[in-house]
Amino acid sequence: MAEKITTRANDYSQWYQDVVREASLVAVKDSVVVAAVVVVRDDAHDHVPSLAYAMTEPALQRRGIGRRLIEESILRVAAAGMNELHLAVVRGNPAVGLYQRIGFHS
């Protein structure tokens, strides 16, 4: 399976005002978006970048697509000179284990 990771944050700017465009990514397969991450500057926390949205098409989960997008976002946040990336997760979210393996912690 060949996924293409690309920056298409403009698609999300209608929902988020301060999108970190260089770190907001989508994965595309057969011209269809199958996964996405959106990083925004969090007004409530001194504009620190926050992973506001991460999703993968359910049929394609557990294949590393979301992980690759998040890891690439982290690299891009760092390359832009931002030292941290926040994430808020609701209890019971099945992706908590993934976030912990990537390095997020409470």
PALO-261752 format. One record per atom (N, C-alpha, C, O): residue in three letters; z, y, x; chain; residue number from 1. Coordinates in steps of 0.1 Angstrom, whole numbers, plus 2048, in hexadecimal, padded with zeros to 3 digits. Layout:
// residues N
- ALA, Z, Y, X, A, NUM
...
//
This chain:
// residues 106
- MET, 800, 7F4, 808, A, 1
- MET, 800, 800, 800, A, 1
- MET, 800, 80C, 809, A, 1
- MET, 808, 80E, 812, A, 1
- ALA, 7F7, 815, 806, A, 2
- ALA, 7F6, 821, 80E, A, 2
- ALA, 7FA, 82D, 806, A, 2
- ALA, 7F4, 831, 7FC, A, 2
- GLU, 806, 833, 809, A, 3
- GLU, 80A, 83F, 803, A, 3
- GLU, 807, 84B, 80C, A, 3
- GLU, 808, 84A, 818, A, 3
- LYS, 804, 856, 806, A, 4
- LYS, 801, 862, 80E, A, 4
- LYS, 80D, 86C, 80B, A, 4
- LYS, 810, 86E, 7FF, A, 4
- ILE, 813, 871, 815, A, 5
- ILE, 81E, 87B, 813, A, 5
- ILE, 818, 889, 815, A, 5
- ILE, 811, 88B, 81F, A, 5
- THR, 81A, 891, 80B, A, 6
- THR, 814, 89F, 80C, A, 6
- THR, 81E, 8A9, 807, A, 6
- THR, 827, 8A6, 800, A, 6
- THR, 81B, 8B6, 80B, A, 7
- THR, 823, 8C1, 805, A, 7
- THR, 81C, 8C6, 7F9, A, 7
- THR, 811, 8CB, 7FA, A, 7
- ARG, 823, 8C6, 7EE, A, 8
- ARG, 81D, 8CC, 7E1, A, 8
- ARG, 828, 8D2, 7D9, A, 8
- ARG, 829, 8D0, 7CD, A, 8
- ALA, 830, 8DA, 7E0, A, 9
- ALA, 83C, 8E0, 7D9, A, 9
- ALA, 838, 8EA, 7CF, A, 9
- ALA, 83F, 8ED, 7C5, A, 9
- ASN, 82C, 8EF, 7CF, A, 10
- ASN, 827, 8F9, 7C5, A, 10
- ASN, 828, 8F2, 7B7, A, 10
- ASN, 82A, 8F9, 7AD, A, 10
- ASP, 826, 8E5, 7B6, A, 11
- ASP, 827, 8DE, 7A9, A, 11
- ASP, 835, 8E0, 7A3, A, 11
- ASP, 837, 8DE, 797, A, 11
- TYR, 840, 8E2, 7AB, A, 12
- TYR, 84D, 8E2, 7A7, A, 12
- TYR, 853, 8F0, 7A6, A, 12
- TYR, 85E, 8F2, 7A1, A, 12
- SER, 84C, 8FA, 7AA, A, 13
- SER, 852, 907, 7AB, A, 13
- SER, 855, 90D, 79D, A, 13
- SER, 85D, 917, 79D, A, 13
- GLN, 84F, 908, 793, A, 14
- GLN, 852, 90E, 786, A, 14
- GLN, 860, 90A, 782, A, 14
- GLN, 866, 911, 779, A, 14
- TRP, 866, 8FF, 787, A, 15
- TRP, 873, 8FB, 784, A, 15
- TRP, 87E, 900, 78E, A, 15
- TRP, 889, 902, 78A, A, 15
- TYR, 87A, 902, 79A, A, 16
- TYR, 883, 906, 7A5, A, 16
- TYR, 87E, 913, 7AB, A, 16
- TYR, 873, 913, 7AF, A, 16
- GLN, 887, 91D, 7AB, A, 17
- GLN, 882, 92A, 7B0, A, 17
- GLN, 881, 92A, 7BF, A, 17
- GLN, 878, 931, 7C5, A, 17
- ASP, 88B, 924, 7C6, A, 18
- ASP, 88B, 926, 7D5, A, 18
- ASP, 888, 918, 7DB, A, 18
- ASP, 891, 913, 7E2, A, 18
- VAL, 87C, 913, 7D9, A, 19
- VAL, 879, 906, 7DF, A, 19
- VAL, 876, 907, 7EE, A, 19
- VAL, 870, 911, 7F2, A, 19
- VAL, 87B, 8FE, 7F6, A, 20
- VAL, 879, 8FD, 804, A, 20
- VAL, 86C, 8F5, 805, A, 20
- VAL, 86C, 8E9, 806, A, 20
- ARG, 861, 8FD, 805, A, 21
- ARG, 853, 8F6, 803, A, 21
- ARG, 850, 8ED, 80E, A, 21
- ARG, 84A, 8E2, 80C, A, 21
- GLU, 854, 8F0, 81B, A, 22
- GLU, 850, 8E7, 826, A, 22
- GLU, 858, 8DA, 825, A, 22
- GLU, 854, 8D1, 82D, A, 22
- ALA, 862, 8D9, 81D, A, 23
- ALA, 86A, 8CD, 81D, A, 23
- ALA, 869, 8C6, 80F, A, 23
- ALA, 870, 8BB, 80D, A, 23
- SER, 861, 8CB, 806, A, 24
- SER, 85F, 8C5, 7F9, A, 24
- SER, 852, 8BD, 7F9, A, 24
- SER, 848, 8C3, 7FB, A, 24
- LEU, 853, 8B1, 7F6, A, 25
- LEU, 848, 8A8, 7F9, A, 25
- LEU, 845, 89E, 7ED, A, 25
- LEU, 84D, 89C, 7E5, A, 25
- VAL, 839, 899, 7ED, A, 26
- VAL, 835, 88F, 7E4, A, 26
- VAL, 82E, 884, 7EB, A, 26
- VAL, 828, 886, 7F6, A, 26
- ALA, 82F, 878, 7E6, A, 27
- ALA, 827, 86C, 7EB, A, 27
- ALA, 81C, 869, 7E0, A, 27
- ALA, 81F, 869, 7D4, A, 27
- VAL, 810, 868, 7E5, A, 28
- VAL, 805, 866, 7DC, A, 28
- VAL, 7FE, 858, 7DF, A, 28
- VAL, 7FC, 854, 7EA, A, 28
- LYS, 7FC, 851, 7D4, A, 29
- LYS, 7F5, 844, 7D5, A, 29
- LYS, 7EA, 844, 7CB, A, 29
- LYS, 7EC, 846, 7BF, A, 29
- ASP, 7DD, 842, 7CF, A, 30
- ASP, 7D2, 842, 7C6, A, 30
- ASP, 7D1, 84F, 7BE, A, 30
- ASP, 7CF, 84E, 7B2, A, 30
- SER, 7D3, 85A, 7C5, A, 31
- SER, 7D3, 867, 7BF, A, 31
- SER, 7DD, 86A, 7B4, A, 31
- SER, 7DC, 873, 7AC, A, 31
- VAL, 7E8, 862, 7B4, A, 32
- VAL, 7F3, 864, 7AA, A, 32
- VAL, 800, 866, 7B2, A, 32
- VAL, 803, 85E, 7BC, A, 32
- VAL, 808, 870, 7AE, A, 33
- VAL, 815, 872, 7B5, A, 33
- VAL, 81E, 866, 7B0, A, 33
- VAL, 820, 864, 7A5, A, 33
- VAL, 824, 85F, 7BA, A, 34
- VAL, 82C, 853, 7B8, A, 34
- VAL, 83B, 856, 7BC, A, 34
- VAL, 844, 84E, 7B9, A, 34
- ALA, 83D, 861, 7C4, A, 35
- ALA, 84A, 864, 7C8, A, 35
- ALA, 84B, 873, 7CC, A, 35
- ALA, 840, 878, 7D0, A, 35
- ALA, 856, 879, 7CA, A, 36
- ALA, 857, 887, 7CE, A, 36
- ALA, 866, 88A, 7D2, A, 36
- ALA, 86F, 884, 7CD, A, 36
- VAL, 867, 894, 7DB, A, 37
- VAL, 874, 89A, 7DE, A, 37
- VAL, 872, 8A9, 7DD, A, 37
- VAL, 868, 8AF, 7E2, A, 37
- VAL, 87C, 8B0, 7D8, A, 38
- VAL, 87B, 8BF, 7D8, A, 38
- VAL, 888, 8C4, 7DE, A, 38
- VAL, 893, 8C0, 7DA, A, 38
- VAL, 887, 8CD, 7E8, A, 39
- VAL, 892, 8D3, 7EF, A, 39
- VAL, 892, 8E1, 7EB, A, 39
- VAL, 888, 8E8, 7EB, A, 39
- VAL, 89E, 8E6, 7E7, A, 40
- VAL, 89F, 8F4, 7E3, A, 40
- VAL, 8AB, 8FA, 7EB, A, 40
- VAL, 8B3, 8F3, 7F1, A, 40
- ARG, 8AB, 908, 7EB, A, 41
- ARG, 8B6, 90F, 7F1, A, 41
- ARG, 8C0, 911, 7E6, A, 41
- ARG, 8BD, 916, 7DC, A, 41
- ASP, 8CC, 90C, 7E9, A, 42
- ASP, 8D7, 90C, 7DF, A, 42
- ASP, 8DE, 919, 7DE, A, 42
- ASP, 8E6, 91C, 7E7, A, 42
- ASP, 8DC, 921, 7D4, A, 43
- ASP, 8E2, 92E, 7D2, A, 43
- ASP, 8F1, 92D, 7D2, A, 43
- ASP, 8F8, 936, 7D7, A, 43
- ALA, 8F7, 922, 7CD, A, 44
- ALA, 905, 921, 7CC, A, 44
- ALA, 90C, 91E, 7D9, A, 44
- ALA, 918, 91F, 7DA, A, 44
- HIS, 904, 91A, 7E3, A, 45
- HIS, 90A, 916, 7F0, A, 45
- HIS, 902, 91E, 7FC, A, 45
- HIS, 8FD, 917, 805, A, 45
- ASP, 902, 92B, 7FB, A, 46
- ASP, 8FC, 933, 805, A, 46
- ASP, 8EE, 930, 809, A, 46
- ASP, 8EA, 931, 815, A, 46
- HIS, 8E6, 92B, 7FF, A, 47
- HIS, 8D8, 928, 801, A, 47
- HIS, 8D6, 91C, 80B, A, 47
- HIS, 8CB, 91B, 811, A, 47
- VAL, 8E0, 914, 80C, A, 48
- VAL, 8DE, 907, 814, A, 48
- VAL, 8D4, 8FF, 80D, A, 48
- VAL, 8D4, 8FE, 801, A, 48
- PRO, 8CB, 8F8, 814, A, 49
- PRO, 8C1, 8F0, 80D, A, 49
- PRO, 8C8, 8E4, 806, A, 49
- PRO, 8D2, 8DE, 80B, A, 49
- SER, 8C2, 8E0, 7FB, A, 50
- SER, 8C8, 8D5, 7F3, A, 50
- SER, 8BD, 8CD, 7EE, A, 50
- SER, 8B2, 8D2, 7E9, A, 50
- LEU, 8BF, 8C0, 7EF, A, 51
- LEU, 8B5, 8B6, 7E9, A, 51
- LEU, 8B7, 8B6, 7DA, A, 51
- LEU, 8C0, 8B0, 7D5, A, 51
- ALA, 8AF, 8BE, 7D3, A, 52
- ALA, 8B1, 8C0, 7C5, A, 52
- ALA, 8AB, 8B5, 7BC, A, 52
- ALA, 8AF, 8B3, 7B1, A, 52
- TYR, 8A1, 8AE, 7C2, A, 53
- TYR, 899, 8A4, 7BA, A, 53
- TYR, 894, 89A, 7C3, A, 53
- TYR, 88D, 89D, 7CD, A, 53
- ALA, 895, 88D, 7BF, A, 54
- ALA, 88F, 882, 7C7, A, 54
- ALA, 88C, 877, 7BC, A, 54
- ALA, 895, 873, 7B5, A, 54
- MET, 880, 873, 7BC, A, 55
- MET, 87C, 868, 7B3, A, 55
- MET, 871, 860, 7B9, A, 55
- MET, 868, 865, 7C0, A, 55
- THR, 871, 854, 7B4, A, 56
- THR, 866, 84A, 7B8, A, 56
- THR, 862, 843, 7AB, A, 56
- THR, 86B, 83F, 7A3, A, 56
- GLU, 855, 841, 7A9, A, 57
- GLU, 850, 83A, 79E, A, 57
- GLU, 858, 82C, 79D, A, 57
- GLU, 858, 825, 7A7, A, 57
- PRO, 85E, 829, 792, A, 58
- PRO, 866, 81D, 791, A, 58
- PRO, 860, 810, 797, A, 58
- PRO, 866, 808, 79D, A, 58
- ALA, 853, 80E, 794, A, 59
- ALA, 84C, 802, 799, A, 59
- ALA, 84A, 802, 7A8, A, 59
- ALA, 848, 7F7, 7AE, A, 59
- LEU, 84C, 80D, 7AE, A, 60
- LEU, 84A, 80E, 7BD, A, 60
- LEU, 857, 810, 7C4, A, 60
- LEU, 857, 812, 7D1, A, 60
- GLN, 863, 810, 7BD, A, 61
- GLN, 870, 811, 7C4, A, 61
- GLN, 873, 806, 7CD, A, 61
- GLN, 86D, 7FB, 7CC, A, 61
- ARG, 87C, 808, 7D6, A, 62
- ARG, 881, 7FE, 7E0, A, 62
- ARG, 876, 7FA, 7EA, A, 62
- ARG, 876, 7EE, 7EF, A, 62
- ARG, 86C, 803, 7ED, A, 63
- ARG, 862, 800, 7F6, A, 63
- ARG, 862, 80A, 802, A, 63
- ARG, 85A, 80A, 80B, A, 63
- GLY, 86C, 813, 802, A, 64
- GLY, 86E, 81C, 80D, A, 64
- GLY, 867, 82A, 80B, A, 64
- GLY, 868, 832, 814, A, 64
- ILE, 860, 82B, 800, A, 65
- ILE, 858, 838, 7FE, A, 65
- ILE, 862, 844, 7FC, A, 65
- ILE, 860, 84E, 803, A, 65
- GLY, 86C, 843, 7F4, A, 66
- GLY, 875, 84E, 7F2, A, 66
- GLY, 87D, 850, 7FF, A, 66
- GLY, 87F, 85C, 802, A, 66
- ARG, 881, 846, 806, A, 67
- ARG, 888, 848, 812, A, 67
- ARG, 880, 850, 81C, A, 67
- ARG, 884, 859, 823, A, 67
- ARG, 873, 84C, 81D, A, 68
- ARG, 86A, 853, 827, A, 68
- ARG, 868, 862, 823, A, 68
- ARG, 868, 86A, 82C, A, 68
- LEU, 867, 865, 816, A, 69
- LEU, 866, 872, 812, A, 69
- LEU, 873, 87A, 815, A, 69
- LEU, 872, 885, 81B, A, 69
- ILE, 87F, 875, 812, A, 70
- ILE, 88B, 87B, 815, A, 70
- ILE, 88D, 87D, 824, A, 70
- ILE, 891, 888, 828, A, 70
- GLU, 88A, 873, 82C, A, 71
- GLU, 88B, 875, 83A, A, 71
- GLU, 882, 87F, 840, A, 71
- GLU, 886, 887, 849, A, 71
- GLU, 876, 880, 83B, A, 72
- GLU, 86C, 88A, 83F, A, 72
- GLU, 871, 898, 83B, A, 72
- GLU, 870, 8A2, 842, A, 72
- SER, 877, 899, 82F, A, 73
- SER, 87D, 8A6, 82B, A, 73
- SER, 888, 8AA, 834, A, 73
- SER, 889, 8B6, 837, A, 73
- ILE, 890, 8A1, 838, A, 74
- ILE, 89B, 8A4, 841, A, 74
- ILE, 896, 8AA, 84E, A, 74
- ILE, 89B, 8B3, 854, A, 74
- LEU, 88B, 8A3, 853, A, 75
- LEU, 885, 8A8, 860, A, 75
- LEU, 87F, 8B6, 85E, A, 75
- LEU, 880, 8BE, 867, A, 75
- ARG, 879, 8B8, 853, A, 76
- ARG, 873, 8C5, 851, A, 76
- ARG, 87D, 8D0, 84E, A, 76
- ARG, 87B, 8DC, 853, A, 76
- VAL, 888, 8CD, 848, A, 77
- VAL, 893, 8D6, 846, A, 77
- VAL, 899, 8DA, 854, A, 77
- VAL, 89B, 8E6, 857, A, 77
- ALA, 89B, 8D0, 85D, A, 78
- ALA, 8A0, 8D3, 86A, A, 78
- ALA, 895, 8DB, 873, A, 78
- ALA, 899, 8E4, 87A, A, 78
- ALA, 889, 8D8, 871, A, 79
- ALA, 87E, 8DF, 879, A, 79
- ALA, 87E, 8EE, 874, A, 79
- ALA, 879, 8F6, 87C, A, 79
- ALA, 882, 8F0, 868, A, 80
- ALA, 882, 8FE, 863, A, 80
- ALA, 88E, 906, 867, A, 80
- ALA, 891, 911, 863, A, 80
- GLY, 897, 8FF, 86F, A, 81
- GLY, 8A3, 906, 874, A, 81
- GLY, 8AF, 905, 86B, A, 81
- GLY, 8B9, 90C, 86D, A, 81
- MET, 8AE, 8FC, 861, A, 82
- MET, 8BA, 8FB, 857, A, 82
- MET, 8C2, 8EF, 85C, A, 82
- MET, 8BC, 8E4, 85E, A, 82
- ASN, 8CF, 8F0, 85D, A, 83
- ASN, 8D7, 8E6, 864, A, 83
- ASN, 8DD, 8DC, 85A, A, 83
- ASN, 8E2, 8D2, 85F, A, 83
- GLU, 8DC, 8DE, 84D, A, 84
- GLU, 8E1, 8D4, 844, A, 84
- GLU, 8D9, 8D3, 837, A, 84
- GLU, 8D1, 8DC, 834, A, 84
- LEU, 8DA, 8C8, 831, A, 85
- LEU, 8D3, 8C5, 824, A, 85
- LEU, 8DE, 8C0, 81A, A, 85
- LEU, 8E3, 8B5, 81D, A, 85
- HIS, 8E0, 8C6, 80F, A, 86
- HIS, 8EA, 8C2, 806, A, 86
- HIS, 8E3, 8B9, 7FB, A, 86
- HIS, 8D7, 8B9, 7F9, A, 86
- LEU, 8EC, 8B1, 7F5, A, 87
- LEU, 8E7, 8A8, 7EA, A, 87
- LEU, 8F3, 8A6, 7E1, A, 87
- LEU, 8FE, 8A3, 7E5, A, 87
- ALA, 8F0, 8A7, 7D4, A, 88
- ALA, 8FB, 8A4, 7CA, A, 88
- ALA, 8F6, 898, 7C2, A, 88
- ALA, 8EA, 898, 7BD, A, 88
- VAL, 8FE, 88F, 7C0, A, 89
- VAL, 8FA, 883, 7B8, A, 89
- VAL, 905, 87F, 7AE, A, 89
- VAL, 911, 881, 7B0, A, 89
- VAL, 900, 87B, 7A2, A, 90
- VAL, 909, 877, 797, A, 90
- VAL, 90E, 869, 79A, A, 90
- VAL, 907, 861, 79F, A, 90
- ARG, 91B, 867, 796, A, 91
- ARG, 920, 859, 798, A, 91
- ARG, 917, 84F, 791, A, 91
- ARG, 912, 852, 786, A, 91
- GLY, 916, 844, 797, A, 92
- GLY, 90E, 839, 791, A, 92
- GLY, 8FF, 83A, 794, A, 92
- GLY, 8F8, 831, 791, A, 92
- ASN, 8FB, 844, 79B, A, 93
- ASN, 8ED, 846, 79F, A, 93
- ASN, 8E9, 83A, 7A8, A, 93
- ASN, 8F0, 838, 7B3, A, 93
- PRO, 8DF, 832, 7A5, A, 94
- PRO, 8DC, 826, 7AD, A, 94
- PRO, 8D7, 82A, 7BB, A, 94
- PRO, 8D6, 821, 7C3, A, 94
- ALA, 8D3, 836, 7BD, A, 95
- ALA, 8CE, 83A, 7CA, A, 95
- ALA, 8D9, 83E, 7D4, A, 95
- ALA, 8D5, 842, 7DF, A, 95
- VAL, 8E5, 83E, 7D0, A, 96
- VAL, 8F0, 842, 7D9, A, 96
- VAL, 8F0, 83A, 7E6, A, 96
- VAL, 8F1, 840, 7F1, A, 96
- GLY, 8EE, 82D, 7E5, A, 97
- GLY, 8ED, 825, 7F1, A, 97
- GLY, 8E2, 82A, 7FB, A, 97
- GLY, 8E4, 82A, 807, A, 97
- LEU, 8D6, 82D, 7F5, A, 98
- LEU, 8CB, 832, 7FD, A, 98
- LEU, 8CF, 83F, 804, A, 98
- LEU, 8CD, 840, 810, A, 98
- TYR, 8D5, 848, 7FD, A, 99
- TYR, 8D9, 855, 803, A, 99
- TYR, 8E3, 853, 80E, A, 99
- TYR, 8E3, 859, 818, A, 99
- GLN, 8ED, 849, 80C, A, 100
- GLN, 8F6, 846, 817, A, 100
- GLN, 8F0, 840, 823, A, 100
- GLN, 8F3, 844, 82E, A, 100
- ARG, 8E6, 837, 821, A, 101
- ARG, 8DF, 831, 82C, A, 101
- ARG, 8D7, 83C, 834, A, 101
- ARG, 8D5, 83B, 840, A, 101
- ILE, 8D2, 846, 82D, A, 102
- ILE, 8CA, 850, 834, A, 102
- ILE, 8D4, 859, 83C, A, 102
- ILE, 8D0, 85F, 846, A, 102
- GLY, 8E1, 85A, 838, A, 103
- GLY, 8EA, 862, 83F, A, 103
- GLY, 8F2, 86C, 837, A, 103
- GLY, 8FA, 874, 83C, A, 103
- PHE, 8EF, 86D, 82A, A, 104
- PHE, 8F7, 876, 821, A, 104
- PHE, 905, 870, 820, A, 104
- PHE, 906, 864, 81F, A, 104
- HIS, 90F, 879, 81F, A, 105
- HIS, 91D, 874, 81D, A, 105
- HIS, 924, 87F, 815, A, 105
- HIS, 920, 88A, 814, A, 105
- SER, 930, 87B, 810, A, 106
- SER, 938, 884, 808, A, 106
- SER, 942, 88B, 811, A, 106
- SER, 94A, 894, 80C, A, 106
//
